[in-house]
């Protein structure tokens, strides 16, 4: 304000103002009264913090409030009066302002990455936690200021597996523990299941330490080795297979005399012609007797077997009379007779139960193809009798084989109902002339195949050849034809072959009937009188082609367990092929959500739709009956999923491996009602007696509040079948 005019009453009296000028406008007192008002105005309303305005007889003094600006002001024009938030500042009676606590205000936060993070417009910082992979940062606990505005992220890494003790703490991190291997109490104390110490390595007899594989597994492999391969019969050593120990068991050895120690011992098998071994492994000599230790001879000497053998030699040095046994050396016996040894009749007779008496002619030379051995029977000449051998059982029946001197020297087989058969006396069975022509009398059976009246032309070793006229058929007018032959260690074969090499030279085996009235045509094979397989055309069942099995020696196609059925339209079924389908008919409530793992069928039992071959139990376990490849699948439908449930999985667990489908943010994926359906199908390798189950796990929720829905439409189901 300023004085604009003067009223000079008297020259010696004071001057009186009549006009007051403000920063904007002016005021003139009215009735000698000038009104001055103080006002608070918004920052920036006028050009300076304190600003006067005049109008009428009133002067307004305008004082602005303070303003928030970025950085230090260039002048005082932003200054103004302010008040202070008492949750952050204190103001004493003198107007002295301090931060609560008396410290400085935080302008920014700088983390491990060196990036400064500033508060937002409201003065707020965010500090959030995050789990990251091992080695994402240079240390386990790391502040990152670049992930989001006004935010410091505390990144905590998970642990990792390493080969040895770490050089520092940078591999450390948070971890969870398998309940199969560890226990963790409420205080976070971790122990191995069972309370023992983990096995780091196995060291065998060779002193080599064998370590487990990455999954913590060792392999033990049994081997059979030659005697004396190692220093002792049972020997552990490092295997050529990784992470494995070999247990080498040696076979036994032949030693002379009692062994000095047990190092020659080993596993053995026994010659079944000399020993018997019962189901308990008890070994005895065949016949139950004892081994022969020695022979006492006519000359009073004894001979002991070597390696179980005795040598018996005929000697050219004559005895004085008769026959004598004598010792040649420690394990050889000689037999000598008076020479010349001439007898009119020689009878070798003795009674020995369960023993065969033999006469042997041996030429022990093995250096010349003319070193023969022969038993020769001679008649005096063409006017003499017959040279032959005769086989007699008591006095009831005899067979003679030899030459009939009275019938052109023909070779004959003859029988008689007494001990009297000769080539020229008795009932003739067969004869062969010196020209090779033969005659067979009566009917003969060769290997169960009847031969009569020249219908079979030839039988040779292992083969029977029937030779009709070229282009003709072989017809068998019989109810049953049997082929039987004992061929130990080899096969008996039936072969149908067209030997022509021309095009369209086919070979066909036809089985048919004259009638079409639902007859059954099939082939059956079986072993040991049981365990039969049959295949063919089942006329009693719409002429289906079938493959069946029965534990029977007299199988019929219609009465067997059908393995494969094929209709005349080409549909093929396998009624015994393992297959199953089961579903949850009663809802399982509160099974997962906060990390609990739930196995389908472990709560409410499943309801079977079918279980072909009876390999599935309603508690949720399928057991493979044979080794093979199996299709396994499941559908899981959850209810009551909430937004906090952020992850999970469904998996098919087999004895060989686990097949897992990992889920993302299941809470976000679910419907508004909290429902979510997921599936997984695999082709799994399973061994006989392996098992398969389905399990699921949802994590992140406040509790295990998620349910599995039950419905006849099979919202939750488990199915599978054998593929191959």
VODOKOL-542627 format. One record per residue (C-alpha): residue in three letters; x, y, z. Coordinates in steps of 0.001 Angstrom, whole numbers, padded with zeros to 6 digits, always signed. Layout:
BEGIN
ALAXYZ
...
END
This chain:
BEGIN
UNK+000000+000000+000000
UNK+001073+003555-000506
UNK-000319+007004+000380
UNK-001909+008569-002702
UNK-003163+012022-001452
UNK-002828+014483+001490
UNK-005299+016695+003272
UNK-003384+019532+004801
UNK-005615+020873+007587
UNK-003024+023138+009038
UNK+000481+023632+007952
UNK+001751+022351+011267
UNK-000572+019258+011503
UNK+000226+015643+010262
UNK-000719+014421+006822
UNK-003670+011837+006616
UNK-003648+009122+003789
UNK-006715+008943+001644
UNK-005744+006058-000868
UNK-004005+002697-000286
UNK-002445+000954-003327
UNK-002030-002913-003289
UNK-000047-005330-005562
UNK-003254-005417-007473
UNK-005890-002683-007129
UNK-006319-000091-004294
UNK-008580+000814-001321
UNK-009951+004169+000008
UNK-010941+004388+003647
UNK-014619+004822+004202
UNK-015694+006820+007253
UNK-012061+006756+008261
UNK-012128+002936+008225
UNK-009764+000717+006181
UNK-010382-003086+006337
UNK-007352-005375+006036
UNK-008143-009178+005609
UNK-005697-012125+005584
UNK-006463-014990+003115
UNK-004856-018413+002299
UNK-004811-019209-001394
UNK-003647-022038-003634
UNK-000019-022180-004689
UNK+000672-020397-007962
UNK-002512-018294-007855
UNK-000392-015137-007776
UNK+003140-014327-008904
UNK+004633-014418-005424
UNK+003900-016175-002138
UNK+002442-013032-000370
UNK+000239-010856-002611
UNK-002078-007948-001750
UNK-005235-006918-003569
UNK-007339-003735-003005
UNK-010982-002993-003634
UNK-013328-000445-001987
UNK-012118+000172+001549
UNK-010609-003405+001849
UNK-007069-004641+001427
UNK-006705-008525+001167
UNK-003323-010038+002145
UNK-003116-013356+000191
UNK-000621-015984+001472
UNK-000228-019130-000736
UNK+000195-022734+000503
UNK+003303-024737-000365
UNK+003602-026988-003426
UNK+005337-030337-004185
UNK+008028-029951-006837
UNK+010744-032101-008313
UNK+014233-030977-007268
UNK+015370-027742-005547
UNK+013308-024642-006582
UNK+014923-021948-008747
UNK+013425-019145-006515
UNK+011078-018677-003583
UNK+007899-018378-005601
UNK+006844-021983-004833
UNK+007190-021385-001093
UNK+004093-021202+001050
UNK+002585-022056+004369
UNK+002237-025830+005051
UNK+000992-028366+007638
UNK+002749-031663+008489
UNK+001457-035288+008630
UNK+001844-036240+012305
UNK+002479-039894+011323
UNK+005719-038749+009685
UNK+006726-035411+011324
UNK+006875-033630+014692
UNK+006475-029821+015092
UNK+007443-028278+018416
UNK+006025-025078+020019
UNK+008621-023009+018225
UNK+007574-024426+014830
UNK+010695-026656+014546
UNK+009944-029567+012166
UNK+011603-033036+012355
UNK+011016-036504+010822
UNK+009584-038942+013336
UNK+012528-040909+014766
UNK+014886-038051+014080
UNK+016594-039681+011039
UNK+016848-038601+007432
UNK+014182-039382+004851
UNK+014864-042239+002372
UNK+015322-040878-001119
UNK+016129-044214-002835
UNK+017075-047873-002196
UNK+020008-049440-004093
UNK+020250-053274-004298
UNK+022937-055796-005369
UNK+022593-054812-009025
UNK+023498-051147-008270
UNK+020191-049810-009581
UNK+018633-047062-007396
UNK+014893-047549-006772
UNK+012828-044409-005981
UNK+009466-044161-004239
UNK+006319-043606-006228
UNK+004342-040346-006150
UNK+002891-041311-002773
UNK+006374-041844-001322
UNK+006035-045635-001282
UNK+008569-048362-002075
UNK+007659-052026-002853
UNK+009810-054888-001567
UNK+008721-058303-002981
UNK+010141-061796-002709
UNK+010853-064111-005694
UNK+012187-067674-006068
UNK+014688-068108-008922
UNK+016755-070942-010399
UNK+020144-071741-008920
UNK+022991-069558-010286
UNK+020548-066969-011690
UNK+022568-064394-009686
UNK+026065-064311-008222
UNK+024866-065202-004720
UNK+021903-067045-003149
UNK+020140-063913-001767
UNK+020050-061021-004268
UNK+018236-057621-004433
UNK+017204-056711-007978
UNK+015949-053154-008639
UNK+015183-053563-012333
UNK+012200-055916-012281
UNK+009427-053332-011665
UNK+009019-049579-010993
UNK+009468-048368-007390
UNK+010267-051991-006413
UNK+013199-053922-004964
UNK+012855-057675-005646
UNK+014493-060022-003138
UNK+015466-063041-005282
UNK+016107-066243-003298
UNK+017577-069118-005343
UNK+016690-072817-005041
UNK+019374-075347-004182
UNK+021234-077426-006813
UNK+022966-080787-006955
UNK+026771-080696-007112
UNK+029422-083400-007293
UNK+031446-082529-004161
UNK+031614-080145-001187
UNK+031153-076563-002488
UNK+034003-074064-002354
UNK+031638-071372-000980
UNK+027970-070804-000127
UNK+026904-069660-003592
UNK+025314-073025-004522
UNK+023115-072949-001400
UNK+019415-072302-001667
UNK+015989-073276-000414
UNK+014955-076909-001032
UNK+012126-079372-000465
UNK+012756-082985+000498
UNK+011394-086284-000855
UNK+009300-088015+001819
UNK+010606-091318+000439
UNK+014115-090446+001594
UNK+013865-087734+004301
UNK+011829-086587+007301
UNK+011429-082887+008205
UNK+010058-081968+011642
UNK+008110-078837+012628
UNK+011388-077019+013344
UNK+012708-077747+009842
UNK+015191-080396+011095
UNK+016011-082812+008222
UNK+016966-086472+008685
UNK+017272-089500+006398
UNK+014294-091865+006611
UNK+015239-094538+009166
UNK+017725-092245+010850
UNK+020760-093883+009223
UNK+023641-092456+007249
UNK+023515-092277+003438
UNK+025726-094759+001552
UNK+028305-092863-000487
UNK+030101-095853-002010
UNK+030584-099639-001903
UNK+034122-101031-001811
UNK+034676-104640-002916
UNK+037565-107106-002539
UNK+039538-105240-005213
UNK+039601-102089-003043
UNK+037849-099958-005662
UNK+035138-097678-004273
UNK+031996-097726-006437
UNK+029755-094672-006186
UNK+026002-094411-006719
UNK+024527-092922-009878
UNK+022882-089498-009978
UNK+019648-090993-008594
UNK+021513-092546-005625
UNK+021277-096121-006956
UNK+023846-098936-006907
UNK+023698-102063-009112
UNK+024861-105505-007947
UNK+025564-108004-010735
UNK+026142-111729-010183
UNK+028614-113618-012420
UNK+029961-117166-012655
UNK+033725-117303-013328
UNK+036375-119953-013809
UNK+038019-121525-010751
UNK+041010-119530-009422
UNK+039996-116381-011320
UNK+040278-114601-007963
UNK+041962-115299-004632
UNK+038773-116676-003101
UNK+035554-118346-004288
UNK+033228-115344-003752
UNK+034760-112034-004848
UNK+033336-108497-005031
UNK+034897-106181-007624
UNK+034265-103004-009580
UNK+032008-103836-012521
UNK+032449-102785-016138
UNK+028906-101420-015719
UNK+028836-097934-014215
UNK+027789-097616-010548
UNK+027844-101405-010101
UNK+029632-104120-008105
UNK+030160-107581-009609
UNK+029812-110603-007304
UNK+031935-113293-009022
UNK+031236-116861-007829
UNK+033772-119401-009108
UNK+032925-122900-010315
UNK+034425-125866-008495
UNK+037720-127487-009489
UNK+038976-131060-009539
UNK+041801-131495-007003
UNK+043876-134466-005939
UNK+043299-135291-002291
UNK+041620-133145+000316
UNK+042185-129421-000409
UNK+044432-127356+001876
UNK+041769-124686+002215
UNK+038351-123712+000807
UNK+039687-121632-002092
UNK+039122-124464-004616
UNK+035442-124656-003621
UNK+032788-123391-006016
UNK+029359-124046-007468
UNK+028992-127308-009468
UNK+026454-129292-011463
UNK+026182-133086-011393
UNK+026198-135708-014166
UNK+022691-137190-013950
UNK+023999-140560-015148
UNK+026111-140883-012003
UNK+024348-138678-009411
UNK+020871-137786-008199
UNK+020028-134356-006726
UNK+016722-133934-004857
UNK+014651-130743-004452
UNK+016653-129862-001317
UNK+019979-130099-003189
UNK+020928-133408-001502
UNK+023352-135348-003746
UNK+023563-139161-003888
UNK+025105-141722-006260
UNK+022671-143075-008866
UNK+021405-146406-007497
UNK+022148-145331-003956
UNK+025351-147366-003694
UNK+028877-146253-002914
UNK+031688-145589-005386
UNK+034093-148505-006064
UNK+037316-147894-004214
UNK+039323-150972-005297
UNK+039298-154468-006906
UNK+040951-157564-005370
UNK+042262-159922-008098
UNK+043089-163617-008424
UNK+046767-162873-007742
UNK+045678-161205-004383
UNK+046758-157748-005572
UNK+044398-154752-005388
UNK+043700-152200-008147
UNK+042351-148705-007381
UNK+040440-146604-010002
UNK+042075-143429-011326
UNK+039562-140638-011914
UNK+036919-143356-011451
UNK+038303-145531-014289
UNK+039768-149073-014409
UNK+041583-150387-017514
UNK+040813-154033-018397
UNK+043156-155749-020903
UNK+043154-159179-022533
UNK+046668-160644-022524
UNK+048463-162822-025072
UNK+050662-164375-022386
UNK+048823-167638-021659
UNK+047767-168819-018269
UNK+048693-172326-017223
UNK+045031-173281-017220
UNK+041610-171690-017249
UNK+041078-167943-016885
UNK+042838-165619-014401
UNK+042680-161905-013469
UNK+045899-160198-012378
UNK+047368-156721-011779
UNK+049166-154960-014621
UNK+049709-151627-012802
UNK+047970-149458-010192
UNK+044721-149063-012176
UNK+044891-151811-014845
UNK+043639-155418-014761
UNK+044725-158140-017136
UNK+042711-161229-018138
UNK+044592-164256-019488
UNK+043561-167731-020548
UNK+045313-170944-021310
UNK+046461-171067-024947
UNK+045245-172490-027159
UNK+041829-171943-025654
UNK+039585-174375-027538
UNK+036064-175246-026475
UNK+033313-177227-028149
UNK+030606-175241-026350
UNK+031212-172103-024308
UNK+028613-170964-021779
UNK+028891-167648-019960
UNK+026211-167802-017285
UNK+025559-165955-014050
UNK+022596-164543-012128
UNK+022985-160829-011399
UNK+019953-158731-010509
UNK+019535-155303-012179
UNK+022708-155798-014241
UNK+023366-156426-017938
UNK+025791-159235-018814
UNK+027766-158504-022004
UNK+030266-160143-024348
UNK+032512-157562-026042
UNK+035045-157980-028828
UNK+037425-154992-028921
UNK+040342-154061-031168
UNK+041915-151165-029274
UNK+044087-150015-032178
UNK+043094-146610-033551
UNK+045838-146134-036159
UNK+044523-148115-039142
UNK+041192-148321-040967
UNK+041684-152118-041228
UNK+041981-152593-037445
UNK+038551-154185-037242
UNK+036732-156076-034528
UNK+034334-158852-035543
UNK+032255-161621-034079
UNK+032259-164287-036783
UNK+029923-167309-036950
UNK+030943-169973-039481
UNK+029272-173081-040893
UNK+031344-175920-042402
UNK+030292-175462-046066
UNK+027440-175616-048579
UNK+026495-179077-047334
UNK+026585-178046-043688
UNK+024111-176349-041366
UNK+023037-172708-040846
UNK+025206-169938-039280
UNK+022888-167833-037078
UNK+022212-166197-033728
UNK+019196-167076-031645
UNK+017419-164908-029039
UNK+015334-166815-026516
UNK+013141-165793-023590
UNK+013050-168788-021293
UNK+011573-171610-023321
UNK+008430-169823-024528
UNK+009669-167879-027565
UNK+012774-167653-029716
UNK+013904-165618-032710
UNK+016713-166703-035067
UNK+018610-164412-037439
UNK+021053-165879-039939
UNK+021644-167699-043258
UNK+019470-170578-044482
UNK+022095-172845-046064
UNK+019311-175042-047417
UNK+017524-172140-049262
UNK+020179-170495-051492
UNK+021889-168871-048490
UNK+019034-166418-047915
UNK+019237-164135-044884
UNK+016179-164798-042725
UNK+014344-163766-039568
UNK+012452-166690-038083
UNK+010438-167185-034853
UNK+009193-170236-032970
UNK+007068-170808-029880
UNK+009960-172653-028217
UNK+013743-172382-027983
UNK+014035-174047-031393
UNK+014013-171299-034061
UNK+016642-171563-036859
UNK+016811-169896-040298
UNK+015410-173065-041811
UNK+012934-173975-039045
UNK+010051-171914-037636
UNK+007705-169171-038831
UNK+009451-166907-041334
UNK+009111-163136-040732
UNK+011433-161755-043404
UNK+013894-163034-045989
UNK+016520-161331-048177
UNK+018117-163043-051198
UNK+021754-162644-052168
UNK+020514-160360-054999
UNK+018953-157936-052489
UNK+015319-158884-053107
UNK+013244-159165-049945
UNK+009964-160565-048729
UNK+008111-159391-045601
UNK+005420-161652-044200
UNK+002520-160246-042156
UNK+001897-156601-041223
UNK+004638-154333-039895
UNK+004328-151146-037853
UNK+007184-148669-038239
UNK+007134-145698-035814
UNK+003329-146098-035306
UNK+002677-146036-039068
UNK+001256-149291-040403
UNK+002894-150772-043483
UNK+001175-153575-045408
UNK+000864-154976-048944
UNK+003573-152777-050428
UNK+001797-149470-049914
UNK+004996-147899-048476
UNK+007992-148115-050744
UNK+010835-146900-048520
UNK+011863-145999-044961
UNK+015244-144373-044319
UNK+016878-142579-041380
UNK+014413-140134-039895
UNK+012216-139940-043005
UNK+009271-141814-044469
UNK+008698-141410-048198
UNK+005421-142350-049893
UNK+005802-142402-053680
UNK+002563-142551-055688
UNK+002491-142450-059473
UNK+003303-138948-060732
UNK+000201-136781-060772
UNK-001787-139124-058527
UNK-003110-138449-055044
UNK-002461-140217-051777
UNK-005778-141066-050132
UNK-006170-142110-046506
UNK-009563-143602-045737
UNK-009348-143591-041958
UNK-010843-141959-038882
UNK-007482-140867-037491
UNK-003907-140662-038747
UNK-001119-140502-036152
UNK+002521-139595-036659
UNK+004645-140410-033628
UNK+008424-140489-033225
UNK+010800-140155-030291
UNK+013578-137765-031331
UNK+015372-136660-028158
UNK+016829-133150-028308
UNK+015497-132494-031833
UNK+012174-131947-033591
UNK+009662-134179-035384
UNK+008501-132392-038542
UNK+005480-132457-040842
UNK+006240-130631-044095
UNK+004026-129788-047083
UNK+006117-128558-050042
UNK+005634-127833-053750
UNK+009129-128361-055166
UNK+008331-126597-058448
UNK+010004-123206-058996
UNK+007452-122100-061637
UNK+005115-119148-061034
UNK+001836-119934-059233
UNK+003237-123249-057970
UNK+001437-123038-054657
UNK+001260-125364-051681
UNK-002062-125656-049837
UNK-003260-127554-046783
UNK-007056-127984-046845
UNK-009280-129020-043956
UNK-012975-129351-044878
UNK-016208-131277-044342
UNK-018840-132416-046787
UNK-021596-130845-044678
UNK-022159-127148-043905
UNK-024238-127745-040769
UNK-022165-125723-038245
UNK-019176-128111-038202
UNK-015953-126999-036543
UNK-012630-127327-038380
UNK-009444-126663-036408
UNK-005835-127543-035672
UNK-004735-128280-032085
UNK-001246-128451-030581
UNK-000357-129324-027014
UNK+002563-130515-024870
UNK+002783-133304-022327
UNK-000864-134255-022655
UNK-002090-130764-021655
UNK-001627-127020-022292
UNK-003387-127070-025653
UNK-003685-124298-028266
UNK-006169-124623-031109
UNK-007131-122461-034074
UNK-009647-122792-036854
UNK-013257-122262-038008
UNK-015884-122555-035242
UNK-019064-123487-037098
UNK-020954-123609-033804
UNK-020313-119857-033316
UNK-021233-118197-036634
UNK-018112-119600-038340
UNK-015763-117342-036452
UNK-012019-117924-036821
UNK-010643-118514-033337
UNK-007383-118982-031497
UNK-007949-120575-028089
UNK-006178-122163-025138
UNK-007144-124862-022632
UNK-005247-126943-020073
UNK-006508-130110-021721
UNK-005184-133123-023628
UNK-008408-133357-025691
UNK-009081-129785-026787
UNK-012124-128707-028779
UNK-012222-125270-030368
UNK-015673-124450-028985
UNK-014699-125417-025436
UNK-011507-123366-025067
UNK-010703-119954-023665
UNK-010921-117661-026703
UNK-007689-115657-027175
UNK-008563-114173-030624
UNK-011966-114093-032396
UNK-012454-112944-035998
UNK-015931-112730-037531
UNK-016727-113329-041181
UNK-017108-109523-041492
UNK-013504-109004-040412
UNK-014057-107763-036830
UNK-011300-109005-034526
UNK-011544-109174-030717
UNK-009191-110450-028021
UNK-011435-111395-025054
UNK-008520-112107-022693
UNK-006386-109052-023595
UNK-005842-107021-020383
UNK-007969-103826-020427
UNK-009740-101784-017760
UNK-011832-098620-017195
UNK-012881-097296-013765
UNK-014320-093981-012565
UNK-014978-092091-009339
UNK-018651-092427-008421
UNK-018443-090717-004996
UNK-016804-087300-004633
UNK-013440-087100-002811
UNK-013476-083884-000762
UNK-010561-081739+000505
UNK-007848-083936-001013
UNK-005291-081354-002145
UNK-004677-077633-002610
UNK-001853-076877-000162
UNK+000645-079428-001494
UNK-001006-082732-000468
UNK-000544-085588-002987
UNK-003693-087673-003523
UNK-003860-091087-005248
UNK-007053-091750-007228
UNK-008959-094591-005514
UNK-007210-094184-002144
UNK-010211-092288-000765
UNK-013497-093496-002197
UNK-013151-096737-004184
UNK-013455-096490-007962
UNK-016310-098095-009876
UNK-015267-100496-012661
UNK-016874-100242-016091
UNK-014840-103275-017201
UNK-011748-105170-016034
UNK-010803-107637-018730
UNK-008405-110272-017281
UNK-009020-109012-013666
UNK-005791-107001-013295
UNK-007312-103847-011674
UNK-008426-103236-008076
UNK-010864-100471-007174
UNK-008408-098859-004756
UNK-006732-097549-007902
UNK-003926-100015-008760
UNK-003411-101819-012093
UNK-000955-104772-012059
UNK+000634-105798-015380
UNK+000141-109569-015935
UNK+002946-109768-018547
UNK+005869-107671-019730
UNK+004832-105348-022566
UNK+003804-101872-023705
UNK+000607-100543-022089
UNK-001578-097564-022986
UNK-002479-095828-019705
UNK-004623-092712-019354
UNK-006501-090622-016841
UNK-008869-087645-016653
UNK-008946-085600-013441
UNK-011701-083006-012742
UNK-011128-080644-009796
UNK-013717-078621-007919
UNK-013301-075667-005511
UNK-010035-074377-006974
UNK-009328-070816-005839
UNK-007053-068028-007075
UNK-004378-068820-004477
UNK-003839-072276-005973
UNK-001129-071453-008462
UNK+000455-074758-009525
UNK+000048-078515-009535
UNK+000433-081735-011473
UNK-001248-084969-012454
UNK+000859-088082-012987
UNK+000726-091779-013845
UNK+003093-093696-011563
UNK+004480-097053-012772
UNK+007111-099307-011233
UNK+009576-098329-013982
UNK+008972-094551-014136
UNK+006589-091645-013481
UNK+004767-089740-016267
UNK+003860-086201-015138
UNK+001843-083344-016614
UNK+002781-080124-014808
UNK+000066-077481-014508
UNK+000391-073707-014600
UNK-001772-071293-012652
UNK-004627-073709-011959
UNK-006616-071096-010042
UNK-006636-068815-013088
UNK-007338-071742-015441
UNK-010414-072891-013469
UNK-013980-071827-014249
UNK-015763-069212-012168
UNK-017030-072069-010002
UNK-013505-073391-009437
UNK-013721-076412-011810
UNK-010882-077638-014044
UNK-010469-080853-016104
UNK-007072-082224-017205
UNK-005935-085400-019005
UNK-002760-087406-019633
UNK-002272-090505-021837
UNK+000998-092467-022202
UNK+002315-095707-023664
UNK+004289-097164-020748
UNK+006815-099979-020609
UNK+005853-102385-017814
UNK+007301-105666-016615
UNK+005210-108547-015335
UNK+003849-107696-011824
UNK+004663-103968-012237
UNK+001949-101632-010949
UNK+000409-098343-012145
UNK-001530-095685-010186
UNK-002758-092100-010764
UNK-001973-089241-008372
UNK-002418-085460-008333
UNK-001141-082479-006348
UNK-002274-078820-006195
UNK-000146-076248-004363
UNK-000447-072627-003206
UNK-003804-072770-001459
UNK-004429-071857+002149
UNK-005471-075459+002803
UNK-006221-078772+001089
UNK-009721-077701+000072
UNK-009819-078847-003576
UNK-012186-081754-004400
UNK-012332-084449-007095
UNK-015719-084435-008816
UNK-017805-087619-008974
UNK-020129-088314-011883
UNK-021398-091238-013940
UNK-020076-089312-016939
UNK-016615-090239-015618
UNK-015250-086833-014695
UNK-012449-088672-012857
UNK-011333-091926-014467
UNK-008371-094278-014976
UNK-008091-096590-017999
UNK-005554-098771-019795
UNK-004868-101753-022037
UNK-002014-103986-023243
UNK-000829-102859-026683
UNK+001998-105253-027507
END
